[in-house]
Amino acid sequence: MEEADLPANPVRLSQAVALAAGAVLVLPASVSAAEACVLGDWRLTEYRSAAKGRNVEINAEGGEGARLSLTGKTASYGFDKAKKVVTKGNDNGDRYVLKSVYKKRILFKSTLKGSKKGTLVLKRKTATGDATVKHTFNTVPMSRRKLAKHYRDGDVDPFIPVRHAFTCSGRTLKLAATLSDPVAPAAVTAVYRRL
């Protein structure tokens, strides 16, 4: 089967390749990294993303098993045990399914503010690592993308937003982000369990 490049209008066809991302978050006072509940190693147990606009609706879930390691100055994601992310969309009545398989690792320098509640911001220009994502749009395989280069080029993958609000209970970490898009803004939630 022949590989295809991304659809001509990825913002409307798939939140998995919607590039302009940002979040409107309230930043609490900074605390030392040693005090932060979020530090350590985590495993993804739930990921959901929902976007809705005029004649556009996009929902994604999956990715369970992805690993996240936070040090206070870095955030590292590992995907070798991650399940695929499945995005279902409806664009003016045209329905589609996008399946995304993430592999290997990506590392960002990051900033952390807050302890049990706060913000985590990934510095996308610092992305390194060999992580890739391979999409299948309906039944058509698309070209593999190198995630670190994708972020360094100024883009974002909705599976890994760059700005998160977090709440941490010690054993559970919840990350939430709002991806800005003029057609269909998305709310993203990821729940992790401590390893």
Salt bridges, closest charged atoms under 4 A:
GLU3 OE2 - LYS134 NZ 2.49
GLU46 OE2 - ARG48 NE 2.95
GLU61 OE1 - ARG48 NH1 2.40
ASP91 OD1 - ARG12 NH2 2.75
ASP153 OD2 - LYS149 NZ 2.78
ASP155 OD2 - HIS150 ND1 3.87
